[in-house]
Amino acid sequence: MKRTFIFAVLGVLTLLFCLQAQRGGPPSASADLSTLEPLSATTGSINFNAIAILRWYAANLTAGFSVGNGPQGVAFDGADVWVANSNSNTVTELQANNGKVLGTFTVGNFPSGVAFDGANIWVTNKNSNNVTKLQASTGAILGTFPVGNFPSGVAFDGAHIWVANLLADVPPYQGNVTELAGDGTVLGTFNVGNNPTGVVFDGANIWVTNEMSATVTKLQASNGTVLGTFNVGTNPQGVAFDGSHIWVANAGSNSVTKLQASTGSMLGTFAVGSSPIGLAFNGGSIWVANSGGNSVTKLGAESGTNLGSFEVGSFPFGVAFDGANIWVTNQNSNTVSKL
């Protein structure tokens, strides 16, 4: 079933590559968000929003599961959950419906971020200054590609991979993001703020959190042009898109900030737990990993209302949604929690 899914998505992604030039503007107001498919069955148009909110796969059918040492980033590939184990230099593949370990694969030094491109898993190796590409169906390594210094967050825009590099090696020594083609070719490197950490795609643009600048940078995905820099809370880390808004976890402010994706306008700041790092959208709510509180907070995506706090493992870091459940990596427990 997984192989059939992968081939189906590959066909769609081929179309996305061919129509990449059509992406210049933001998603239209009529974008079909009711379907989970990246290509609308009703209009035939590309649904970049479906890709951006990571809901372009069928939903799969609460517990805790052991992984490697120091799990950080986490991503769902439509069938399985992939976890970057920062202290083991590995990624673990778990079956989403039951948490069974399907494989553990060696990558670079201190893997941190994880993203799925429809066929492959991309992992940032923070202390190796590169990214590893693995075939999602087998775990086979398809390549290791150099990027900037201390790569952290990673995202897929429907055609290319974007990597946030914490430090630049040329003046003015601010951080940057690297854009990679599917074959690992560097397509561009673009300056953002200081210590870029998280990165997300909103259907037309790339958003990057700048930890030491207390800002997020918005870049046009088609050419890397900076469209704006917007203030958020202190030490912004993770970032997520809900179809209309950008959500940022502010680790130093114990809060999350909600921005209008089209303009960057701040729509609200909402208190969560201690030192929030990762966050994810599940179709109706924002889930936030509070690293200092060993909990996750659930916020209503419309209003920011606190809908509850739930205990997980020690030092929760990354969050992912699998179409039915929330997965949280617990860095100090060497586990992932399924909610």
Rosetta blueprint (number, residue, H / E / L):
1 M L
2 K H
3 R H
4 T H
5 F H
6 I H
7 F H
8 A H
9 V H
10 L H
11 G H
12 V H
13 L H
14 T H
15 L H
16 L H
17 F H
18 C H
19 L L
20 Q H
21 A H
22 Q H
23 R H
24 G L
25 G L
26 P L
27 P L
28 S L
29 A L
30 S L
31 A L
32 D L
33 L L
34 S L
35 T L
36 L L
37 E L
38 P L
39 L E
40 S L
41 A L
42 T L
43 T L
44 G L
45 S L
46 I E
47 N L
48 F H
49 N H
50 A H
51 I H
52 A H
53 I L
54 L L
55 R L
56 W L
57 Y L
58 A L
59 A L
60 N L
61 L L
62 T L
63 A E
64 G E
65 F E
66 S E
67 V L
68 G L
69 N L
70 G L
71 P E
72 Q E
73 G E
74 V E
75 A E
76 F E
77 D L
78 G L
79 A L
80 D E
81 V E
82 W E
83 V E
84 A E
85 N E
86 S L
87 N L
88 S L
89 N L
90 T E
91 V E
92 T E
93 E E
94 L E
95 Q E
96 A L
97 N L
98 N L
99 G L
100 K L
101 V E
102 L E
103 G E
104 T E
105 F E
106 T E
107 V L
108 G L
109 N L
110 F L
111 P E
112 S E
113 G E
114 V E
115 A E
116 F E
117 D L
118 G L
119 A L
120 N E
121 I E
122 W E
123 V E
124 T E
125 N E
126 K L
127 N L
128 S L
129 N L
130 N E
131 V E
132 T E
133 K E
134 L E
135 Q E
136 A L
137 S L
138 T L
139 G L
140 A L
141 I E
142 L E
143 G E
144 T E
145 F E
146 P E
147 V L
148 G L
149 N E
150 F E
151 P E
152 S E
153 G E
154 V E
155 A E
156 F E
157 D L
158 G L
159 A L
160 H L
161 I E
162 W E
163 V E
164 A E
165 N E
166 L E
167 L E
168 A L
169 D L
170 V L
171 P L
172 P L
173 Y L
174 Q L
175 G L
176 N E
177 V E
178 T E
179 E E
180 L E
181 A L
182 G L
183 D L
184 G L
185 T L
186 V E
187 L E
188 G E
189 T E
190 F E
191 N E
192 V L
193 G L
194 N L
195 N L
196 P E
197 T E
198 G E
199 V E
200 V E
201 F E
202 D L
203 G L
204 A L
205 N E
206 I E
207 W E
208 V E
209 T E
210 N E
211 E L
212 M L
213 S L
214 A L
215 T E
216 V E
217 T E
218 K E
219 L E
220 Q E
221 A L
222 S L
223 N L
224 G L
225 T L
226 V E
227 L E
228 G E
229 T E
230 F E
231 N E
232 V L
233 G L
234 T L
235 N L
236 P E
237 Q E
238 G E
239 V E
240 A E
241 F E
242 D L
243 G L
244 S L
245 H E
246 I E
247 W E
248 V E
249 A E
250 N E
251 A L
252 G L
253 S L
254 N L
255 S E
256 V E
257 T E
258 K E
259 L E
260 Q E
261 A L
262 S L
263 T L
264 G L
265 S L
266 M E
267 L E
268 G E
269 T E
270 F E
271 A E
272 V L
273 G L
274 S L
275 S L
276 P E
277 I E
278 G E
279 L E
280 A E
281 F E
282 N L
283 G L
284 G L
285 S E
286 I E
287 W E
288 V E
289 A E
290 N E
291 S L
292 G L
293 G L
294 N L
295 S E
296 V E
297 T E
298 K E
299 L E
300 G E
301 A L
302 E L
303 S L
304 G L
305 T L
306 N E
307 L E
308 G E
309 S E
310 F E
311 E E
312 V L
313 G L
314 S L
315 F L
316 P E
317 F E
318 G E
319 V E
320 A E
321 F E
322 D L
323 G L
324 A L
325 N L
326 I E
327 W E
328 V E
329 T E
330 N E
331 Q L
332 N L
333 S L
334 N L
335 T E
336 V E
337 S E
338 K E
339 L L
